[in-house]
């Protein structure tokens, strides 16, 4: 009302800038990648719920002048098939029973 807006986050020198804001549910994961290549994936249900206009929750520590490259929402169940070293991945049309295994 009145063009004043709603305060979402207390941004200070200690907290730094707001990098990304996403609409998520407890069934989602968050994936954060920094410019040096470190990737973390964490479940949203593991994050502490904070009130409005707080300092937020720290999800990743950056070293030196490193920066966040990307943040994305990953729906649960979007795990890629894990392939053991030395094995060939199967395609959708080839199951282990069809390949003679």
CORSUL-V169362 format. One record per residue. N is the residue number from 0. OMEGA is omega in radians with two decimals (999 if undefined). Layout:
n:N omega:OMEGA
n:N omega:OMEGA
This chain:
n:0 omega:3.06
n:1 omega:3.10
n:2 omega:-3.10
n:3 omega:3.13
n:4 omega:3.13
n:5 omega:3.14
n:6 omega:-3.09
n:7 omega:-3.01
n:8 omega:3.04
n:9 omega:-3.13
n:10 omega:3.12
n:11 omega:3.07
n:12 omega:3.13
n:13 omega:-3.07
n:14 omega:-3.10
n:15 omega:-3.08
n:16 omega:3.00
n:17 omega:-3.08
n:18 omega:-3.07
n:19 omega:3.03
n:20 omega:-3.06
n:21 omega:3.03
n:22 omega:-3.07
n:23 omega:3.03
n:24 omega:3.11
n:25 omega:3.14
n:26 omega:-3.10
n:27 omega:2.95
n:28 omega:3.00
n:29 omega:3.05
n:30 omega:-3.12
n:31 omega:-3.14
n:32 omega:3.07
n:33 omega:-3.05
n:34 omega:3.11
n:35 omega:3.02
n:36 omega:3.11
n:37 omega:-3.12
n:38 omega:3.01
n:39 omega:3.07
n:40 omega:-3.10
n:41 omega:3.11
n:42 omega:3.14
n:43 omega:-3.13
n:44 omega:3.13
n:45 omega:-3.08
n:46 omega:3.12
n:47 omega:3.10
n:48 omega:-3.11
n:49 omega:3.06
n:50 omega:3.11
n:51 omega:3.09
n:52 omega:3.06
n:53 omega:-3.14
n:54 omega:3.05
n:55 omega:-3.13
n:56 omega:-3.14
n:57 omega:-3.10
n:58 omega:-3.12
n:59 omega:3.07
n:60 omega:3.14
n:61 omega:3.12
n:62 omega:3.06
n:63 omega:-3.12
n:64 omega:3.10
n:65 omega:-3.13
n:66 omega:3.05
n:67 omega:3.12
n:68 omega:-3.07
n:69 omega:3.02
n:70 omega:3.12
n:71 omega:3.07
n:72 omega:3.11
n:73 omega:3.10
n:74 omega:3.10
n:75 omega:-3.14
n:76 omega:3.09
n:77 omega:3.11
n:78 omega:3.06
n:79 omega:3.12
n:80 omega:3.11
n:81 omega:-3.11
n:82 omega:3.11
n:83 omega:-3.12
n:84 omega:3.12
n:85 omega:3.12
n:86 omega:3.07
n:87 omega:3.09
n:88 omega:3.08
n:89 omega:3.08
n:90 omega:3.13
n:91 omega:-3.08
n:92 omega:-3.10
n:93 omega:3.08
n:94 omega:3.13
n:95 omega:3.13
n:96 omega:-3.13
n:97 omega:-3.09
n:98 omega:3.07
n:99 omega:3.14
n:100 omega:999
